[in-house]
Amino acid sequence: MEQIIRIGMDTSKHVFQLHGVNAAEQPVLRKKLRRKEMLEFFRKLPATVIAIEACGGSHHWARLLSTFGHEVKLIAAQLVKPYVKRGKNDAADAEALCEAMSRPTMRFVPAKSAEQQASLMLIGMRDRLVRNKTQLANSIRGYAAEFGLTAAKGMCKVELLLDRIAADETLPTLARDLFAIHAKEYQQLQEELDDIEAKLMTWHRADECSRRLAQIPGVGPIGASLLMMKTPGPEMFKSGRHFSAWIGLTPKDHSTAGRVRLGVITRAGDEALRSTLVLGATSLLRRVREGHGRNTSPWLLELLKRKSPKLAAVALANKIARIAWKMMVTGEAYRKNTVPAALACAA
């Protein structure tokens, strides 16, 4: 077999399609392998560069193939699609991966370590528990309203509502039994969520950079942990704007013929990280509007006069992301006495 300089591999659970080229960019490898055959093939193959689509399990294969001496590059699916010539099949996808990897301007996804995957699993479990708890709370409120029982807003009011329901002897026996089941499930979810958040706080306190990021107004321990876990590597981004664009907090560009037309935010990147930053900015803006914000940036005060609270929250989240990127790159600590200057520079 001729020397293979580049291989594109389309992955699945059991079948792996390979497409390799030589130094003359001529295809010399087109092969479909089963899982065990694929591992044996790459174990014997001389070191080369392998492109894999960034998807479920891709980071595992990147770590494993790297132990065989190969260089593995992960490419986002949307960056591979333009190189698919025609149709949709495994062979075409593998060829597109091989071609996309050769582009000098191609952007790659850094492979995550097993420890990084574990931390992301922690965040994923917390998100799922929060969703389940919110869904259950809404169900309890809806069922209780059918019997004329209501409660004030807030998750902290749900347990009080359940206590009132348990003490109300006018409810049908079946309804009280079902509410008791809901109360037991709600308590179990709360205990699991408390356990996961304790693990998350332990991780946060053990990471020096995460502790520094938590000092940024509107970030906090959860936002700081997400920034550290989700960010592939701050040095990969040329500037804070590139970082905020990766998160999806910059406007879409529809400019043409010299006319600048900006739309809504792109919502690219990780949804959990973006929504957490926006929620943190919303909370910070609420305190500013209530008059509790100290050393508030003049830029932010002017923005609140010109824009709606939601637009201002997104703009502030954008600036928070830029400040966080600067702190991650330089290792600096957040300085409260430079809040107006920092926000003004980020503008």
Kinemage of the C-alpha trace (Angstrom):
@kinemage 1
@onewidth
@group {chain A} dominant
@subgroup {mainchain}
@vectorlist {calphas} color= white
{ca met a 1} P 0.000 0.000 0.000
{ca glu a 2} L 1.246 3.502 -0.861
{ca gln a 3} L 2.098 5.907 1.934
{ca ile a 4} L -1.147 7.396 3.212
{ca ile a 5} L -0.839 11.010 4.317
{ca arg a 6} L -4.458 11.629 5.314
{ca ile a 7} L -7.507 9.542 6.205
{ca gly a 8} L -11.122 10.596 6.613
{ca met a 9} L -13.165 8.218 8.763
{ca asp a 10} L -16.944 8.184 8.981
{ca thr a 11} L -17.937 6.564 12.282
{ca ser a 12} L -20.958 4.694 13.592
{ca lys a 13} L -21.605 2.082 16.260
{ca his a 14} L -20.262 -0.904 14.349
{ca val a 15} L -19.243 0.184 10.818
{ca phe a 16} L -16.393 2.561 9.950
{ca gln a 17} L -15.805 3.883 6.428
{ca leu a 18} L -12.262 4.998 5.548
{ca his a 19} L -11.030 7.213 2.724
{ca gly a 20} L -7.279 7.842 2.397
{ca val a 21} L -5.101 9.741 -0.056
{ca asn a 22} L -1.373 9.724 -0.844
{ca ala a 23} L 1.067 12.601 -1.280
{ca ala a 24} L -0.252 13.188 -4.820
{ca glu a 25} L -3.794 13.613 -3.393
{ca gln a 26} L -4.884 10.439 -5.162
{ca pro a 27} L -7.309 8.076 -3.358
{ca val a 28} L -5.449 4.927 -2.298
{ca leu a 29} L -7.743 3.697 0.458
{ca arg a 30} L -11.473 3.037 0.320
{ca lys a 31} L -12.442 0.518 2.927
{ca lys a 32} L -15.328 -0.367 5.206
{ca leu a 33} L -14.364 -2.010 8.484
{ca arg a 34} L -16.116 -3.399 11.522
{ca arg a 35} L -15.264 -2.085 14.985
{ca lys a 36} L -12.574 -4.666 15.863
{ca glu a 37} L -11.150 -4.598 12.350
{ca met a 38} L -10.825 -0.820 12.475
{ca leu a 39} L -8.798 -0.908 15.688
{ca glu a 40} L -6.478 -3.600 14.334
{ca phe a 41} L -6.052 -1.698 11.049
{ca phe a 42} L -4.939 1.541 12.731
{ca arg a 43} L -2.758 -0.301 15.214
{ca lys a 44} L -0.661 -1.671 12.333
{ca leu a 45} L -0.852 1.429 10.098
{ca pro a 46} L 2.140 3.835 10.137
{ca ala a 47} L 1.436 7.131 11.876
{ca thr a 48} L -0.814 9.403 9.823
{ca val a 49} L -3.448 12.123 10.204
{ca ile a 50} L -7.074 11.063 10.716
{ca ala a 51} L -10.152 13.268 10.423
{ca ile a 52} L -13.331 12.363 12.330
{ca glu a 53} L -16.598 14.253 12.507
{ca ala a 54} L -17.124 15.768 15.968
{ca cys a 55} L -20.075 13.753 17.245
{ca gly a 56} L -21.008 11.249 19.932
{ca gly a 57} L -18.044 9.018 20.725
{ca ser a 58} L -15.616 10.965 18.533
{ca his a 59} L -13.540 12.170 21.495
{ca his a 60} L -13.177 8.560 22.666
{ca trp a 61} L -11.891 7.474 19.257
{ca ala a 62} L -9.563 10.474 19.138
{ca arg a 63} L -7.997 9.514 22.453
{ca leu a 64} L -7.746 5.846 21.493
{ca leu a 65} L -6.258 6.378 18.025
{ca ser a 66} L -3.776 8.862 19.447
{ca thr a 67} L -2.321 6.068 21.569
{ca phe a 68} L -1.419 4.293 18.303
{ca gly a 69} L 0.707 7.290 17.261
{ca his a 70} L -1.805 8.903 14.898
{ca glu a 71} L -2.799 12.568 14.854
{ca val a 72} L -6.577 12.854 15.110
{ca lys a 73} L -8.467 15.990 14.080
{ca leu a 74} L -12.145 16.513 14.881
{ca ile a 75} L -14.241 18.646 12.516
{ca ala a 76} L -17.704 20.053 13.192
{ca ala a 77} L -20.397 18.493 11.001
{ca gln a 78} L -21.496 21.815 9.468
{ca leu a 79} L -17.945 22.433 8.236
{ca val a 80} L -17.775 19.030 6.536
{ca lys a 81} L -21.097 19.161 4.695
{ca pro a 82} L -19.956 21.613 1.940
{ca tyr a 83} L -17.350 19.049 0.824
{ca val a 84} L -19.875 16.259 0.212
{ca lys a 85} L -20.013 16.054 -3.573
{ca arg a 86} L -23.321 14.291 -4.119
{ca gly a 87} L -25.718 12.117 -2.200
{ca lys a 88} L -25.422 11.025 1.408
{ca asn a 89} L -23.620 7.820 2.260
{ca asp a 90} L -20.715 6.694 4.431
{ca ala a 91} L -18.188 6.694 1.583
{ca ala a 92} L -19.108 10.251 0.532
{ca asp a 93} L -18.893 11.448 4.128
{ca ala a 94} L -15.466 9.866 4.625
{ca glu a 95} L -14.195 11.473 1.426
{ca ala a 96} L -15.604 14.848 2.503
{ca leu a 97} L -13.817 14.556 5.856
{ca cys a 98} L -10.542 13.783 4.100
{ca glu a 99} L -10.975 16.786 1.808
{ca ala a 100} L -12.110 19.181 4.548
{ca met a 101} L -9.096 18.348 6.685
{ca ser a 102} L -6.730 19.469 3.906
{ca arg a 103} L -8.069 23.045 3.843
{ca pro a 104} L -5.564 25.462 5.400
{ca thr a 105} L -8.304 27.581 6.989
{ca met a 106} L -10.243 24.654 8.456
{ca arg a 107} L -11.168 24.918 12.151
{ca phe a 108} L -10.834 21.832 14.330
{ca val a 109} L -12.406 20.762 17.613
{ca pro a 110} L -9.851 19.893 20.322
{ca ala a 111} L -10.251 16.347 21.631
{ca lys a 112} L -11.458 16.252 25.222
{ca ser a 113} L -9.778 14.171 27.888
{ca ala a 114} L -11.660 11.605 29.943
{ca glu a 115} L -11.658 14.025 32.903
{ca gln a 116} L -13.206 16.767 30.760
{ca gln a 117} L -15.869 14.361 29.554
{ca ala a 118} L -16.666 13.467 33.168
{ca ser a 119} L -17.084 17.138 34.113
{ca leu a 120} L -19.390 17.679 31.125
{ca met a 121} L -21.391 14.675 32.268
{ca leu a 122} L -21.792 16.404 35.643
{ca ile a 123} L -23.177 19.520 33.944
{ca gly a 124} L -25.485 17.407 31.779
{ca met a 125} L -26.910 15.600 34.796
{ca arg a 126} L -27.577 18.896 36.549
{ca asp a 127} L -29.396 20.281 33.491
{ca arg a 128} L -31.558 17.165 33.270
{ca leu a 129} L -32.458 17.254 36.972
{ca val a 130} L -33.338 20.951 36.792
{ca arg a 131} L -35.592 20.310 33.781
{ca asn a 132} L -37.291 17.360 35.476
{ca lys a 133} L -37.820 19.307 38.684
{ca thr a 134} L -39.286 22.284 36.804
{ca gln a 135} L -41.574 20.020 34.771
{ca leu a 136} L -42.797 18.248 37.902
{ca ala a 137} L -43.367 21.545 39.727
{ca asn a 138} L -45.477 22.825 36.823
{ca ser a 139} L -47.505 19.610 36.832
{ca ile a 140} L -48.130 19.908 40.578
{ca arg a 141} L -49.255 23.513 40.191
{ca gly a 142} L -51.541 22.588 37.302
{ca tyr a 143} L -53.187 19.692 39.143
{ca ala a 144} L -53.550 21.762 42.328
{ca ala a 145} L -55.246 24.580 40.416
{ca glu a 146} L -57.957 22.127 39.378
{ca phe a 147} L -58.888 21.894 43.063
{ca gly a 148} L -58.661 25.623 43.708
{ca leu a 149} L -55.212 25.531 45.324
{ca thr a 150} L -52.607 28.013 44.097
{ca ala a 151} L -49.199 29.208 45.233
{ca ala a 152} L -46.971 32.205 44.615
{ca lys a 153} L -44.251 32.162 41.982
{ca gly a 154} L -40.959 30.459 42.694
{ca met a 155} L -39.707 26.921 43.156
{ca cys a 156} L -39.452 27.515 46.902
{ca lys a 157} L -43.264 27.777 47.079
{ca val a 158} L -43.900 24.288 45.691
{ca glu a 159} L -43.089 22.482 48.928
{ca leu a 160} L -45.425 24.802 50.840
{ca leu a 161} L -48.147 24.004 48.317
{ca leu a 162} L -47.584 20.279 48.806
{ca asp a 163} L -47.858 20.725 52.579
{ca arg a 164} L -51.184 22.526 52.157
{ca ile a 165} L -52.440 19.781 49.886
{ca ala a 166} L -51.443 17.076 52.366
{ca ala a 167} L -53.320 18.875 55.137
{ca asp a 168} L -56.472 19.489 53.062
{ca glu a 169} L -58.924 16.736 53.990
{ca thr a 170} L -61.561 18.024 51.566
{ca leu a 171} L -59.647 16.628 48.591
{ca pro a 172} L -60.668 13.212 47.208
{ca thr a 173} L -58.654 10.315 48.577
{ca leu a 174} L -57.322 9.419 45.129
{ca ala a 175} L -56.099 12.989 44.533
{ca arg a 176} L -54.328 13.107 47.894
{ca asp a 177} L -52.617 9.786 47.180
{ca leu a 178} L -51.440 11.001 43.779
{ca phe a 179} L -50.199 14.302 45.222
{ca ala a 180} L -48.272 12.284 47.821
{ca ile a 181} L -46.548 10.402 44.989
{ca his a 182} L -45.687 13.721 43.359
{ca ala a 183} L -44.335 15.042 46.654
{ca lys a 184} L -42.123 11.971 47.090
{ca glu a 185} L -40.784 12.303 43.546
{ca tyr a 186} L -40.177 16.035 44.043
{ca gln a 187} L -38.229 15.401 47.232
{ca gln a 188} L -36.141 12.714 45.541
{ca leu a 189} L -35.292 15.045 42.644
{ca gln a 190} L -34.325 17.781 45.101
{ca glu a 191} L -31.983 15.443 46.975
{ca glu a 192} L -30.339 14.265 43.744
{ca leu a 193} L -29.961 17.866 42.576
{ca asp a 194} L -28.389 18.886 45.888
{ca asp a 195} L -25.895 16.025 45.572
{ca ile a 196} L -24.952 16.967 41.992
{ca glu a 197} L -24.585 20.654 42.859
{ca ala a 198} L -22.353 19.741 45.811
{ca lys a 199} L -20.091 17.825 43.409
{ca leu a 200} L -20.152 20.784 41.026
{ca met a 201} L -19.153 23.199 43.796
{ca thr a 202} L -16.317 20.860 44.810
{ca trp a 203} L -15.063 20.910 41.223
{ca his a 204} L -15.390 24.702 41.101
{ca arg a 205} L -13.429 25.265 44.313
{ca ala a 206} L -10.657 22.952 43.121
{ca asp a 207} L -10.136 24.946 39.890
{ca glu a 208} L -8.182 28.179 40.316
{ca cys a 209} L -9.377 29.770 37.065
{ca ser a 210} L -13.010 28.927 37.809
{ca arg a 211} L -12.723 30.686 41.168
{ca arg a 212} L -11.364 33.797 39.426
{ca leu a 213} L -14.129 33.810 36.814
{ca ala a 214} L -16.794 33.569 39.530
{ca gln a 215} L -15.766 37.058 40.691
{ca ile a 216} L -17.172 38.601 37.491
{ca pro a 217} L -20.592 40.179 38.210
{ca gly a 218} L -23.297 38.037 36.628
{ca val a 219} L -21.214 34.858 36.383
{ca gly a 220} L -21.109 33.075 39.748
{ca pro a 221} L -19.922 29.513 40.465
{ca ile a 222} L -22.251 27.816 37.959
{ca gly a 223} L -21.367 30.177 35.110
{ca ala a 224} L -17.660 29.975 35.925
{ca ser a 225} L -17.747 26.170 35.958
{ca leu a 226} L -19.583 26.118 32.621
{ca leu a 227} L -17.039 28.495 31.084
{ca met a 228} L -14.176 26.248 32.162
{ca met a 229} L -15.867 22.974 31.167
{ca lys a 230} L -17.329 24.070 27.840
{ca thr a 231} L -14.504 26.249 26.482
{ca pro a 232} L -12.173 24.092 24.334
{ca gly a 233} L -9.172 26.384 24.888
{ca pro a 234} L -9.198 30.191 25.230
{ca glu a 235} L -5.912 30.532 23.340
{ca met a 236} L -7.665 29.190 20.221
{ca phe a 237} L -9.624 32.435 19.870
{ca lys a 238} L -7.956 35.519 18.428
{ca ser a 239} L -9.963 37.944 20.539
{ca gly a 240} L -12.843 38.254 22.944
{ca arg a 241} L -15.178 38.905 20.015
{ca his a 242} L -14.225 35.595 18.441
{ca phe a 243} L -14.969 33.909 21.759
{ca ser a 244} L -18.390 35.559 22.125
{ca ala a 245} L -19.132 34.681 18.487
{ca trp a 246} L -18.292 31.037 19.257
{ca ile a 247} L -20.831 31.136 22.104
{ca gly a 248} L -23.405 32.660 19.741
{ca leu a 249} L -23.789 36.101 21.345
{ca thr a 250} L -22.867 38.167 18.276
{ca pro a 251} L -25.429 39.306 15.646
{ca lys a 252} L -25.904 37.582 12.332
{ca asp a 253} L -24.312 39.408 9.419
{ca his a 254} L -26.403 39.980 6.284
{ca ser a 255} L -24.226 42.744 4.836
{ca thr a 256} L -23.859 43.211 1.083
{ca ala a 257} L -22.785 45.902 -1.390
{ca gly a 258} L -21.197 47.930 1.394
{ca arg a 259} L -24.396 48.070 3.456
{ca val a 260} L -24.125 46.643 6.965
{ca arg a 261} L -27.174 44.638 8.020
{ca leu a 262} L -27.015 42.952 11.393
{ca gly a 263} L -29.720 40.595 12.605
{ca val a 264} L -30.436 38.649 15.771
{ca ile a 265} L -27.726 36.743 17.627
{ca thr a 266} L -26.488 33.631 15.848
{ca arg a 267} L -27.164 31.257 18.779
{ca ala a 268} L -24.162 29.227 17.686
{ca gly a 269} L -22.088 27.222 20.125
{ca asp a 270} L -23.284 25.688 23.353
{ca glu a 271} L -26.848 26.561 24.354
{ca ala a 272} L -26.348 25.872 28.072
{ca leu a 273} L -23.354 28.201 28.318
{ca arg a 274} L -25.061 30.957 26.329
{ca ser a 275} L -28.306 30.812 28.321
{ca thr a 276} L -26.406 30.805 31.636
{ca leu a 277} L -24.497 33.967 30.685
{ca val a 278} L -27.703 35.684 29.531
{ca leu a 279} L -29.513 34.713 32.742
{ca gly a 280} L -26.614 36.031 34.808
{ca ala a 281} L -26.675 39.294 32.857
{ca thr a 282} L -30.453 39.543 33.328
{ca ser a 283} L -30.078 39.145 37.081
{ca leu a 284} L -27.365 41.796 37.161
{ca leu a 285} L -29.494 44.217 35.123
{ca arg a 286} L -32.437 43.731 37.455
{ca arg a 287} L -30.300 44.868 40.384
{ca val a 288} L -29.103 47.872 38.394
{ca arg a 289} L -32.673 48.893 37.524
{ca glu a 290} L -33.646 48.538 41.172
{ca gly a 291} L -30.825 50.880 42.132
{ca his a 292} L -28.687 48.292 43.942
{ca gly a 293} L -25.824 48.157 41.425
{ca arg a 294} L -22.642 49.855 42.564
{ca asn a 295} L -19.932 51.206 40.224
{ca thr a 296} L -22.255 50.582 37.306
{ca ser a 297} L -20.685 51.213 33.912
{ca pro a 298} L -21.860 54.406 32.135
{ca trp a 299} L -22.052 52.302 28.984
{ca leu a 300} L -24.565 50.010 30.665
{ca leu a 301} L -26.684 52.875 31.976
{ca glu a 302} L -26.834 54.456 28.514
{ca leu a 303} L -27.681 51.097 26.966
{ca leu a 304} L -30.638 50.637 29.307
{ca lys a 305} L -31.991 54.005 28.175
{ca arg a 306} L -31.807 53.065 24.491
{ca lys a 307} L -32.595 49.359 24.430
{ca ser a 308} L -35.114 46.995 25.963
{ca pro a 309} L -34.021 44.955 28.998
{ca lys a 310} L -33.700 41.738 26.977
{ca leu a 311} L -31.482 43.307 24.325
{ca ala a 312} L -29.393 44.915 27.048
{ca ala a 313} L -29.035 41.538 28.785
{ca val a 314} L -27.678 39.918 25.613
{ca ala a 315} L -25.269 42.809 25.057
{ca leu a 316} L -24.064 42.544 28.654
{ca ala a 317} L -23.666 38.769 28.328
{ca asn a 318} L -21.518 39.424 25.258
{ca lys a 319} L -19.231 41.699 27.283
{ca ile a 320} L -19.104 39.270 30.195
{ca ala a 321} L -17.934 36.574 27.770
{ca arg a 322} L -15.186 38.884 26.465
{ca ile a 323} L -14.008 39.741 29.971
{ca ala a 324} L -14.003 36.030 30.885
{ca trp a 325} L -11.927 35.219 27.794
{ca lys a 326} L -9.379 37.910 28.709
{ca met a 327} L -9.099 36.552 32.244
{ca met a 328} L -8.672 32.969 31.018
{ca val a 329} L -5.951 33.955 28.540
{ca thr a 330} L -3.955 36.290 30.773
{ca gly a 331} L -4.560 34.649 34.157
{ca glu a 332} L -5.538 38.004 35.635
{ca ala a 333} L -7.954 38.417 38.531
{ca tyr a 334} L -11.113 40.471 38.225
{ca arg a 335} L -10.684 43.992 39.608
{ca lys a 336} L -13.881 45.576 40.870
{ca asn a 337} L -12.531 49.091 40.761
{ca thr a 338} L -12.133 48.849 36.972
{ca val a 339} L -15.683 47.786 36.144
{ca pro a 340} L -16.558 50.877 34.077
{ca ala a 341} L -13.217 50.814 32.242
{ca ala a 342} L -13.432 47.092 31.552
{ca leu a 343} L -16.923 47.359 30.148
{ca ala a 344} L -16.008 50.460 28.143
{ca cys a 345} L -12.979 48.698 26.629
{ca ala a 346} L -15.096 45.655 25.804
{ca ala a 347} L -17.495 47.884 23.890
